[in-house]
Amino acid sequence: MTMSAYSIRHLRPVLLLFIGLQLLLFAPRLNSDGAYYYEYLRSWVIQQDLNFDDEREFYTWEWVPVLRDFLPGDWEETGYPPNIFSLGPCIGWLPFYALVHMLMLALGAIGVPVSQTGYGVLYRMLPMTVSMISGLITLILCDRLGKEAGFLETDRSRALVLILGASHFPAFLFITPAFAHAFSVMWTTWFMLMWYLSGTAAARSWRPVHYILYGMIGGMAVLMRWQNLFVMILPCVDALRQIGQWKNRLETRDKLLCWLGFASGLLVTIFPQLLVTHTLYGRWLTDPQGHGGMHWFQVNLSIILFDRIKGLFTVNPILLPAIIALPILWYRNRRLTIGLLTLTVTQTYINAVRRDWAGVGFGMRRFLNLMPAFALGMMVIAAVFSRPGLRRYRIPAGLVGAGLIIWNVLLMAQYYLSTLGAPWVNMSFGEMVQRQWTQSPTCLLELMGGALLGRGLIRDPFCLLLLAFSLVVTGCVIRWLPRISETIRSVFRKTPGRLLFFGAWSVFTVTSWLTAVIVQADSYQVIDLAPGTSYGQLRDMTLNGQTGYQGIAGGIRIGPGKQWIHLEAHKAYHRDRFLNPGMLSIRPVPPIHPDEHLTWFFPERVRADRLEMITHMERVTGLSAGEHLAEIAVETEIGTHLQFPVVFGRHAGSDKEQNYKDGVWIERDWPALHPIEEDTGDMRAIYSFDPPVAIRSVTIRIRDLPVVWTIRGIAFRRAVAPGKVEMQQ
């Protein structure tokens, strides 16, 4: 059946439920794993680098692991903090986020006081809306698969209503849209549709260019989540079968070229992830969670499927009959059944042997890639109740389905706003059921109050405008998607070169941008102080020019009378709820009274071409612009000392000053300490060395001034320019 005859009018119940959940629950929230996906985006667009230290101090939960103990042992040698999460969502969000950033820059240029931090609600709104819309597209693609299997429109609609309302899918569309799962499910479902069509009679006219596009769709699925790589078993089997059916040399050559096109499209699309992995870890391929991440022969099916409060079928029981009914699809469409069962088996296995089995997600979120299998299995059940002898049971079955939807929404509220979502809290199944009636209604009201609609009605009317925007985007997709689908289908059928050009141009743009970021960006190293000092570790806290606040990872507070206080920073958050980004707080330890100077010794020489000292002014009295706060002395490995002052405010002289001493050019940015924004006290002193120097120690001599300021960190840039020597650790 042609795509032109395809319509989504029968999906009105699904669309109404989607819009209802969108009204009640949707907000551009950013928390937990979503902060790690999002930090790629912010670091790329706003700072043009892959150094995530400041993003993590700004907006990442304390308890979310970066899993440093499990990472490859040489990641520190690259100078970049690791990120175990995939690059795919960033690529999906990139054009929309860049558009918002350009708008913010334009508004700021004409004097409009808008935030340009990259974390504001306007920055998050459009990318999160796109994630939500990808879930809607997934449902339509599942309906398309159901049509290929021969299900009636009413059966497809009823099945998708149950899947949308009673599964864990809506949690990642409306409550935590910053996770990768919404994008991952869409691309996986689209790939399954393409795989099915590649085995039909219509695919006999496919040329290599079609297979390149087919491979790029598969590459996008892999780019979203690495576990989708196992779905590539299906096209590999097709390729071996087709090439092995030797008929004549010409036909075999054509098939070989087609599958080479598929492989090239797949590899080119996932290349940005390989490039990022090589940059962060120093190798092209690695388990992002480190050694021991996969226990290939320890299959924990009982945990991932039937854990008392986290298991796939325990949390979302509607999915169990859907999977059980899936083999019955064999009598309708054998190829589709083989594909969906292969998808189910491979995804179940890869989730069952993973060290981290996603116990902190609502349900088993890694099983969301099985959405087409769940949807088609539920269509099989819906078709059973459409038989003449069983139609009278449709109303009771519908009431059961409605009850499961209500149960699921209440359970989501309990998970996100109670101890159910805290992985460190033990809870029995009976306690979970009891709290469904005692806690969940209150939690649901609070969850709705945090959505755009609730916030707009209670606290901020601006959220109503944002909600209207998301509803308009949803309406446009519903209205135009069938026409867009037909256009793409027509282009794919008649002139695939246009679509291939668009895809190739997108891949080229992303790869070029990413390459420029990696080549041009500064890479900094965390420096451990010498053993025996009481000041701990100073981390790179390079300030972003768009915001004054970057958090604090540790430092030295310098007060009047040289009372120095060692600070420790931690994130305070509500440990009994999932939707809480946490707030940074500073915990001082007893005052320290050192000598008139403070020296950091580095046991191993640090060779760098730039030093940055990040500080924060807390109380300023009686200081004038250009007044000296301190003197910095850098001792090199040959025993020479490079000295330069730290001044306050703006200097009356030129913007930059260069001095030649002991064979090294020293370039200072004036003012040496300057506020990034007028209302903040975050400052940065930058000193460049040419040629690079090997640093043995850094000494700061403080003047006795009535000012309180904090040294938050010292960062050294590796000497990576041509002719310079890399930092040696």
KOLZAVEX-75388 format. One line per 3 residues: number of its first residue (from 1); their letters; for each residue z, x, y of C-alpha. Coordinates in steps of 0.001 Angstrom, whole numbers, plus 500000, padded with zeros to 6 digits. Example, Ala and Ser with C-alpha at 12.3 -4.5 7.8 and 13.67 -1.06 7.14 Angstrom:
! KOLZAVEX-75388
1 = AS = 507800,512300,495500 | 507140,513670,498940 $
//
This chain:
! KOLZAVEX-75388
1 = MTM = 500000,500000,500000 | 499072,501409,503373 | 501569,502313,506033 $
4 = SAY = 499916,499961,508499 | 501243,497009,506500 | 504779,498337,506697 $
7 = SIR = 507274,496489,508918 | 511040,496714,509409 | 511576,493111,510446 $
10 = HLR = 513317,492368,507169 | 515896,495041,508050 | 517413,492934,510828 $
13 = PVL = 520788,492615,509033 | 520875,496401,508627 | 519970,496949,512267 $
16 = LLF = 522581,494447,513456 | 525269,496162,511389 | 524140,499536,512715 $
19 = IGL = 524363,498350,516320 | 527739,496694,515661 | 529224,499897,514272 $
22 = QLL = 527655,501790,517142 | 529403,499518,519645 | 532778,499778,517937 $
25 = LFA = 532887,503424,516876 | 530290,505662,518504 | 531343,508450,520851 $
28 = PRL = 529941,511986,521340 | 533005,513528,519704 | 533150,517244,518972 $
31 = NSD = 535776,518503,516566 | 536385,520404,513333 | 533169,521658,511699 $
34 = GAY = 531135,520085,514466 | 532466,522646,516948 | 530972,525445,514834 $
37 = YYE = 527560,523770,514642 | 527690,523097,518372 | 528687,526635,519362 $
40 = YLR = 525244,527900,518314 | 523760,525516,520841 | 526030,526412,523742 $
43 = SWV = 525846,530142,523089 | 522039,530084,522887 | 521281,527974,525928 $
46 = IQQ = 524017,528838,528396 | 524908,532418,527503 | 521823,533579,525579 $
49 = DLN = 523851,535321,522908 | 525416,534842,519489 | 528938,535895,520422 $
52 = FDD = 531151,532880,519725 | 534579,534210,520741 | 534748,532294,523995 $
55 = ERE = 533431,529073,522423 | 536162,529235,519804 | 538906,529815,522336 $
58 = FYT = 537516,526919,524316 | 537038,524167,521784 | 537677,524999,518137 $
61 = WEW = 540560,523773,516035 | 543087,526328,514914 | 543165,525166,511307 $
64 = VPV = 539408,525076,510728 | 538784,528266,508718 | 536239,530898,509543 $
67 = LRD = 537262,532248,506117 | 537393,535904,507164 | 539212,536827,503952 $
70 = FLP = 536204,535697,501904 | 533400,536992,504083 | 531350,540076,503228 $
73 = GDW = 533384,543127,504085 | 530867,544594,506542 | 530482,541663,508935 $
76 = EET = 532638,543388,511560 | 530104,546208,511793 | 527599,543905,513478 $
79 = GYP = 529858,543213,516445 | 529434,539456,516095 | 532012,536877,514996 $
82 = PNI = 530890,535166,511773 | 529762,531562,511579 | 529683,530042,508104 $
85 = FSL = 527824,526927,509260 | 524082,526333,509252 | 521701,526664,512168 $
88 = GPC = 519753,523473,511442 | 521614,520990,513670 | 521304,523378,516599 $
91 = IGW = 517521,523418,516214 | 517475,519628,516045 | 519572,519339,519199 $
94 = LPF = 518008,522237,521093 | 515267,520506,523129 | 517590,517684,524199 $
97 = YAL = 520467,519997,525084 | 518170,522319,527049 | 516825,519308,528941 $
100 = VHM = 520348,518235,529926 | 521231,521782,530977 | 518159,522011,533218 $
103 = LML = 519173,518697,534772 | 522708,519974,535396 | 521357,523157,536979 $
106 = ALG = 519057,521134,539222 | 521884,518857,540331 | 524122,521850,540972 $
109 = AIG = 521399,523502,543057 | 521370,520566,545470 | 525132,520507,545769 $
112 = VPV = 526112,517811,543277 | 529512,518784,541767 | 528618,518564,538052 $
115 = SQT = 530087,520548,535198 | 527821,523204,533746 | 530181,524389,531016 $
118 = GYG = 528055,523022,528189 | 530943,521005,526767 | 530932,518053,529149 $
121 = VLY = 530257,514561,527891 | 526775,514572,529434 | 525892,517703,527475 $
124 = RML = 527151,516199,524237 | 525804,512700,524718 | 522093,513167,524070 $
127 = PMT = 522390,515535,521054 | 525016,513303,519430 | 522841,510248,520069 $
130 = VSM = 519965,512022,518341 | 522214,512690,515328 | 523150,509020,515187 $
133 = ISG = 519508,507932,515431 | 518609,510253,512538 | 520880,508077,510388 $
136 = LIT = 518889,505017,511379 | 515670,506801,510432 | 517236,507682,507068 $
139 = LIL = 517833,504002,506326 | 514222,503172,507168 | 512982,506010,504950 $
142 = CDR = 515149,504680,502098 | 513576,501282,502651 | 510159,502919,502446 $
145 = LGK = 511105,504457,499090 | 512292,501046,497922 | 508945,499591,498859 $
148 = EAG = 507167,502261,496808 | 509386,501249,493868 | 508307,497605,494250 $
151 = FLE = 511585,496016,495435 | 511489,492818,497478 | 512269,493014,501175 $
154 = TDR = 515423,490903,500829 | 516756,493110,498028 | 516124,496248,500062 $
157 = SRA = 517828,494803,503104 | 520949,493678,501208 | 521263,497026,499453 $
160 = LVL = 521020,498990,502683 | 523627,496778,504376 | 526095,497644,501602 $
163 = ILG = 525211,501348,501676 | 525576,501537,505452 | 528814,499600,505660 $
166 = ASH = 530692,500570,502491 | 529821,504273,502113 | 530987,507361,504001 $
169 = FPA = 527669,507503,505866 | 528827,505727,509090 | 531679,508203,509552 $
172 = FLF = 529141,510953,510237 | 526855,508814,512382 | 529348,507270,514777 $
175 = ITP = 532749,509025,514544 | 531820,512687,513987 | 528103,512917,514831 $
178 = AFA = 528353,516672,515508 | 528468,517391,511770 | 525232,518435,510044 $
181 = HAF = 525167,515571,507560 | 523223,513006,509583 | 520321,515425,510105 $
184 = SVM = 520572,516740,506550 | 520301,513287,504988 | 517288,512385,507115 $
187 = WTT = 515305,515498,506208 | 516306,515300,502534 | 515196,511668,502333 $
190 = WFM = 511950,512437,504131 | 511336,515301,501708 | 511950,513023,498717 $
193 = LMW = 509397,510580,500122 | 506872,513398,500611 | 507525,514693,497103 $
196 = YLS = 506903,511230,495668 | 503688,510764,497660 | 502450,514206,496579 $
199 = GTA = 502238,512898,493018 | 500321,509726,493798 | 496602,509156,493894 $
202 = AAR = 496596,509406,497693 | 497558,513099,497442 | 494320,514022,495653 $
205 = SWR = 492702,514465,499052 | 495477,516733,500335 | 494339,520151,501502 $
208 = PVH = 496428,523329,502016 | 497279,522209,505531 | 498984,519111,504109 $
211 = YIL = 501056,521264,501787 | 502101,523483,504678 | 503512,520406,506413 $
214 = YGM = 505119,519322,503157 | 506808,522737,502898 | 507979,522608,506510 $
217 = IGG = 509708,519274,505872 | 511439,520855,502885 | 512319,523855,505051 $
220 = MAV = 513992,521603,507607 | 516097,520068,504823 | 517173,523548,503694 $
223 = LMR = 517787,524610,507278 | 520276,521772,507729 | 522291,522594,504600 $
226 = WQN = 521652,525431,502148 | 522560,523208,499187 | 519274,521360,499741 $
229 = LFV = 517478,524447,498454 | 518155,523201,494920 | 515966,520159,495596 $
232 = MIL = 513014,522555,495704 | 513104,522423,491889 | 510942,519301,492116 $
235 = PCV = 507910,520824,493890 | 508260,524002,491801 | 507880,521951,488613 $
238 = DAL = 504889,520132,490127 | 503291,523436,491075 | 503693,524958,487615 $
241 = RQI = 502364,521807,485960 | 499310,521511,488206 | 498381,525179,488159 $
244 = GQW = 498934,525301,484401 | 496457,522493,483782 | 493458,524818,483715 $
247 = KNR = 490223,522904,484186 | 487993,525241,486122 | 488427,528263,488303 $
250 = LET = 487579,526462,491548 | 490113,523670,491059 | 492820,526117,489986 $
253 = RDK = 492148,528233,493067 | 492425,525187,495330 | 495745,524144,493783 $
256 = LLC = 497061,527686,494075 | 496135,527788,497757 | 497849,524445,498305 $
259 = WLG = 501116,525607,496787 | 500951,528911,498623 | 500694,526808,501770 $
262 = FAS = 503797,524906,500710 | 505721,528161,500165 | 504609,529589,503498 $
265 = GLL = 505638,526432,505358 | 509032,526504,503653 | 509708,530188,504380 $
268 = VTI = 508498,530112,507976 | 510740,527127,508744 | 513907,528701,507325 $
271 = FPQ = 513219,532093,508923 | 515417,531396,511999 | 518415,530957,509696 $
274 = LLV = 517591,534224,507928 | 517343,535957,511296 | 520724,534637,512413 $
277 = THT = 522313,535579,509073 | 520991,539120,509413 | 522335,539350,512953 $
280 = LYG = 525811,538046,512147 | 526321,539713,508768 | 523877,542609,508657 $
283 = RWL = 521942,541190,505708 | 519188,538622,505288 | 520807,536638,502483 $
286 = TDP = 524503,536086,501918 | 526884,533368,500884 | 528126,532224,504312 $
289 = QGH = 531613,531672,502924 | 531686,535118,501341 | 532248,536549,497912 $
292 = GGM = 533538,534145,495311 | 532228,531089,497098 | 530500,529783,493986 $
295 = HWF = 532292,529374,490655 | 529145,528855,488612 | 530885,528077,485330 $
298 = QVN = 533856,526061,486653 | 532601,522511,487123 | 535292,520373,488786 $
301 = LSI = 533772,516929,488304 | 537120,515167,488050 | 538171,516421,491494 $
304 = ILF = 535009,515706,493446 | 534326,512346,491801 | 537743,510845,491035 $
307 = DRI = 540403,512609,493104 | 543023,509999,493948 | 542387,509975,497705 $
310 = KGL = 539349,512228,498233 | 537014,511593,495297 | 533519,510241,495863 $
313 = FTV = 533996,507059,493829 | 537671,506638,494737 | 537028,506518,498466 $
316 = NPI = 533692,504680,498258 | 533686,502634,495027 | 530420,500926,495979 $
319 = LLP = 528615,504171,495080 | 529676,504145,491417 | 527624,501079,490341 $
322 = AII = 524724,502396,492435 | 524634,505643,490455 | 525147,503850,487134 $
325 = ALP = 522232,501522,487882 | 519867,504299,488997 | 518400,505029,485494 $
328 = ILW = 517242,501389,485302 | 514760,502315,488028 | 512791,503993,485207 $
331 = YRN = 511212,500638,484345 | 509832,500309,487881 | 508811,503821,488863 $
334 = RRL = 509211,506776,486527 | 508310,509541,488982 | 510775,508276,491561 $
337 = TIG = 513476,507942,488908 | 512950,511518,487737 | 513138,512796,491309 $
340 = LLT = 516293,510889,492233 | 518075,511790,488992 | 517167,515446,489530 $
343 = LTV = 518518,515205,493071 | 521722,513614,491766 | 522304,516162,489005 $
346 = TQT = 521590,519247,491122 | 523676,518096,494092 | 526565,517080,491844 $
349 = YIN = 526537,520448,490110 | 526313,522523,493301 | 529168,520539,494851 $
352 = AVR = 531286,520829,491710 | 531122,524639,491484 | 531836,525308,495155 $
355 = RDW = 535153,526943,495983 | 535560,524684,499013 | 534892,521219,497603 $
358 = AGV = 535051,519452,500998 | 538525,518037,500507 | 539012,517549,504232 $
361 = GFG = 536036,515259,504792 | 536037,511483,504659 | 535003,510915,501069 $
364 = MRR = 532803,513589,499561 | 530595,514266,502548 | 528421,516790,500708 $
367 = FLN = 527173,513957,498510 | 525536,512286,501492 | 522313,514038,500499 $
370 = LMP = 522218,511537,497623 | 521684,508682,500067 | 518200,507828,498688 $
373 = AFA = 519665,507741,495161 | 522544,505505,496299 | 520136,503223,498169 $
376 = LGM = 517650,502823,495301 | 520474,502295,492787 | 521909,499554,494972 $
379 = MVI = 518452,497987,495243 | 518372,497805,491448 | 521653,495827,491544 $
382 = AAV = 520412,493581,494357 | 517266,492846,492369 | 519406,491701,489418 $
385 = FSR = 521009,488987,491560 | 517555,487841,492673 | 516676,486646,489183 $
388 = PGL = 516581,482860,488830 | 519513,482667,486427 | 521801,484838,488562 $
391 = RRY = 521046,483645,492068 | 524139,481434,492121 | 526260,484598,491976 $
394 = RIP = 524788,486034,495164 | 527411,484415,497429 | 530415,485772,495450 $
397 = AGL = 528696,489168,495273 | 528104,489029,499020 | 531784,488259,499653 $
400 = VGA = 532774,491233,497503 | 530360,493399,499468 | 531769,492161,502791 $
403 = GLI = 535270,492958,501560 | 534195,496482,500634 | 532700,496987,504100 $
406 = IWN = 535941,495861,505795 | 537957,498056,503431 | 535745,501051,504231 $
409 = VLL = 536044,500644,508007 | 539842,500378,507757 | 539938,503413,505484 $
412 = MAQ = 537904,505451,507962 | 540384,504580,510695 | 543303,505559,508456 $
415 = YYL = 541631,508836,507578 | 540838,509941,511106 | 544081,508833,512764 $
418 = STL = 546795,509240,510130 | 548132,511718,507613 | 545403,510715,505154 $
421 = GAP = 543055,513074,506986 | 545508,515993,506973 | 544663,518200,503982 $
424 = WVN = 548195,519609,503874 | 549800,516176,503300 | 550107,514901,499728 $
427 = MSF = 549525,511198,499346 | 549228,509003,496288 | 546576,506364,495777 $
430 = GEM = 549260,503674,496003 | 550401,504973,499399 | 546830,504967,500633 $
433 = VQR = 546362,501348,499558 | 549676,500292,501092 | 548803,501889,504425 $
436 = QWT = 545528,500008,504448 | 547564,496932,505395 | 550359,498568,507405 $
439 = QSP = 548710,501401,509373 | 544947,500961,509236 | 544635,497960,511601 $
442 = TCL = 546530,499856,514304 | 544508,502991,513620 | 541279,500986,513833 $
445 = LEL = 542225,499658,517264 | 542985,503189,518416 | 539726,504463,516940 $
448 = MGG = 537817,501754,518757 | 539706,502614,521944 | 538387,506167,521697 $
451 = ALL = 534773,505024,521331 | 532486,504651,524326 | 533051,500909,524497 $
454 = GRG = 536841,501169,524290 | 537059,504015,526784 | 534790,502175,529165 $
457 = LIR = 536834,498980,529035 | 540234,500684,529171 | 539915,503926,531122 $
460 = DPF = 536489,505057,532279 | 533723,502585,533233 | 531267,505504,533153 $
463 = CLL = 531467,505344,529345 | 529895,501885,529468 | 526849,503440,531114 $
466 = LLA = 526676,506047,528351 | 527000,503324,525729 | 524178,501396,527353 $
469 = FSL = 522071,504552,527186 | 522714,504994,523456 | 521895,501331,522820 $
472 = VVT = 518635,501609,524753 | 517634,504671,522710 | 518482,502809,519502 $
475 = GCV = 516439,499807,520612 | 513451,501981,521446 | 513571,503590,518012 $
478 = IRW = 513769,500195,516312 | 510894,498886,518399 | 508544,501846,518159 $
481 = LPR = 509358,503567,514878 | 506846,501596,512719 | 504096,502378,515217 $
484 = ISE = 505138,506037,515394 | 505188,506175,511599 | 501671,504779,511424 $
487 = TIR = 500497,507305,514017 | 501973,510197,512066 | 500525,508796,508861 $
490 = SVF = 497104,508551,510483 | 497306,512080,511843 | 498489,513362,508474 $
493 = RKT = 495652,511565,506711 | 492804,512325,509097 | 493651,515301,511321 $
496 = PGR = 496664,517147,509888 | 495823,520160,512037 | 497357,518463,515082 $
499 = LLF = 500645,517849,513332 | 500582,521341,511866 | 499979,522810,515324 $
502 = FGA = 502999,520913,516677 | 505205,522095,513820 | 503988,525687,514024 $
505 = WSV = 504492,525714,517786 | 508050,524411,517358 | 508874,527091,514788 $
508 = FTV = 507299,529781,516964 | 509245,528631,520035 | 512588,528562,518233 $
511 = TSW = 512016,531917,516528 | 510843,533577,519748 | 513819,532252,521701 $
514 = LTA = 516225,533313,519003 | 514641,536762,518756 | 514938,537230,522516 $
517 = VIV = 518581,536168,522381 | 519352,538669,519623 | 517423,541556,521180 $
520 = QAD = 518642,541139,524756 | 522174,539859,524269 | 525263,542022,524589 $
523 = SYQ = 527254,542616,521438 | 530943,543380,521808 | 533526,544766,519450 $
526 = VID = 537132,543712,518950 | 539281,546791,519423 | 542514,547370,517516 $
529 = LAP = 545141,549261,519467 | 546798,552330,518015 | 549611,551755,515497 $
532 = GTS = 553069,551730,517026 | 552132,549870,520196 | 553808,546539,520822 $
535 = YGQ = 550870,544835,522438 | 548888,543757,519391 | 545144,543224,519537 $
538 = LRD = 542967,542523,522552 | 539862,540523,521750 | 536606,540346,523624 $
541 = MTL = 537034,537578,526173 | 533794,537979,528133 | 533735,535275,530755 $
544 = NGQ = 530965,532743,530997 | 529609,532494,534502 | 529591,528708,534353 $
547 = TGY = 533286,528158,533770 | 536544,529794,534702 | 538500,528792,531613 $
550 = QGI = 537927,530706,528429 | 541313,530490,526752 | 543461,533484,525931 $
553 = AGG = 543666,535370,522665 | 546545,537610,523675 | 547257,539876,526607 $
556 = IRI = 549764,541473,528948 | 551306,539526,531815 | 552137,541685,534807 $
559 = GPG = 554674,540244,537228 | 556433,541391,540402 | 558640,544381,539825 $
562 = KQW = 556542,545525,536853 | 558027,542986,534441 | 555376,542833,531802 $
565 = IHL = 555455,539984,529318 | 553496,540014,526088 | 551747,536693,525582 $
568 = EAH = 550720,535000,522384 | 548333,532069,522446 | 548163,529241,519955 $
571 = KAY = 546532,525845,519844 | 548872,522907,519882 | 547531,519802,518204 $
574 = HRD = 548663,516713,516345 | 548716,517809,512725 | 548619,514287,511351 $
577 = RFL = 545231,513230,512644 | 541715,514483,512340 | 540280,513468,515714 $
580 = NPG = 542179,515890,517922 | 540518,518971,519394 | 543873,520577,520240 $
583 = MLS = 545074,522203,523448 | 545747,525864,524109 | 549301,526805,525021 $
586 = IRP = 550820,530152,525943 | 554015,531388,524317 | 555640,534389,526090 $
589 = VPP = 557901,536792,524225 | 560849,538554,525923 | 559936,540686,528980 $
592 = IHP = 558925,544279,528490 | 559746,546932,531126 | 557367,549856,530589 $
595 = DEH = 556652,552877,532727 | 554437,552702,535759 | 551331,552875,533621 $
598 = LTW = 550056,551351,530408 | 547781,553283,528057 | 545705,552033,525142 $
601 = FFP = 544888,554744,522601 | 542003,554249,520222 | 542467,556027,516878 $
604 = ERV = 538700,556098,516355 | 536366,556889,519188 | 534552,554009,520845 $
607 = RAD = 531133,554923,522229 | 530007,552399,524805 | 527888,552054,527916 $
610 = RLE = 529985,549361,529583 | 533625,548372,529862 | 534794,544939,530920 $
613 = MIT = 538364,544034,531730 | 539131,540329,531761 | 542136,539214,533795 $
616 = HME = 543706,536090,535222 | 545502,535757,538564 | 548411,533316,538414 $
619 = RVT = 550197,533772,541732 | 548846,535577,544766 | 550957,536158,547888 $
622 = GLS = 550395,538584,550687 | 547140,540078,549400 | 544001,540619,551424 $
625 = AGE = 540447,541112,550274 | 539709,544626,549102 | 543344,545549,548447 $
628 = HLA = 543945,547775,545449 | 545735,546209,542502 | 545510,549057,540036 $
631 = EIA = 543737,552221,538991 | 541834,552525,535714 | 541373,555895,534044 $
634 = VET = 539054,556286,531059 | 539640,559437,529007 | 536566,560625,527132 $
637 = EIG = 536430,562575,523882 | 535764,565814,525771 | 538936,565409,527807 $
640 = THL = 537474,564275,531136 | 538901,561301,533038 | 536749,558723,534791 $
643 = QFP = 538760,556925,537462 | 537976,553832,539478 | 540002,551235,541341 $
646 = VVF = 540647,547575,540630 | 540495,545640,543883 | 541219,542066,544861 $
649 = GRH = 538777,539692,546489 | 535474,540646,548045 | 534651,544140,549154 $
652 = AGS = 533296,544733,552605 | 530742,547214,551370 | 527618,546840,549290 $
655 = DKE = 527370,544708,546204 | 527186,547727,543915 | 528421,551290,544165 $
658 = QNY = 527440,554307,542088 | 529409,557513,541635 | 528523,560685,539751 $
661 = KDG = 531448,562435,538090 | 531760,564809,535155 | 528153,564267,534159 $
664 = VWI = 528444,560462,533994 | 527106,557895,536414 | 529656,555120,537010 $
667 = ERD = 528347,551853,538372 | 530832,549230,539546 | 530125,545625,540268 $
670 = WPA = 531817,544556,543495 | 534115,542843,543818 | 535646,544584,540839 $
673 = LHP = 537786,541511,540323 | 536096,538332,541381 | 536810,534688,540626 $
676 = IEE = 534080,532964,538653 | 534910,529757,540481 | 536952,529417,543647 $
679 = DTG = 539579,527183,542072 | 540250,529394,539073 | 541957,532716,538592 $
682 = DMR = 539752,534090,535808 | 538250,537394,536861 | 536218,540230,535445 $
685 = AIY = 535846,543900,536261 | 532639,545529,535008 | 532072,549282,534798 $
688 = SFD = 528849,550783,533431 | 528448,554358,532164 | 525205,556305,532017 $
691 = PPV = 525005,558121,529685 | 527394,556343,527305 | 530822,557855,526815 $
694 = AIR = 533068,558121,523783 | 536381,556620,524885 | 539653,558075,523683 $
697 = SVT = 542039,556017,525813 | 542221,553653,528768 | 545124,553863,531220 $
700 = IRI = 545977,551276,533853 | 548358,552202,536673 | 549731,549110,538371 $
703 = RDL = 550760,548968,542004 | 554041,547246,542820 | 552627,544106,544421 $
706 = PVV = 553944,540513,544724 | 551359,539158,542325 | 551377,537860,538749 $
709 = WTI = 548261,538573,536748 | 547373,538847,533090 | 545147,541320,531306 $
712 = RGI = 543491,539052,528792 | 541214,541439,527054 | 539177,544598,527197 $
715 = AFR = 535659,544539,525830 | 533307,547444,525175 | 529589,546962,524955 $
718 = RAV = 527845,548934,522265 | 525303,551434,523489 | 522154,549928,521991 $
721 = APG = 519535,550688,524650 | 516774,553182,523757 | 518052,556728,523686 $
724 = KVE = 521689,555705,523531 | 524155,556006,520705 | 525635,553035,518907 $
727 = MQQ = 529359,552410,518965 | 531124,554244,516205 | 534061,552470,514610 $
//
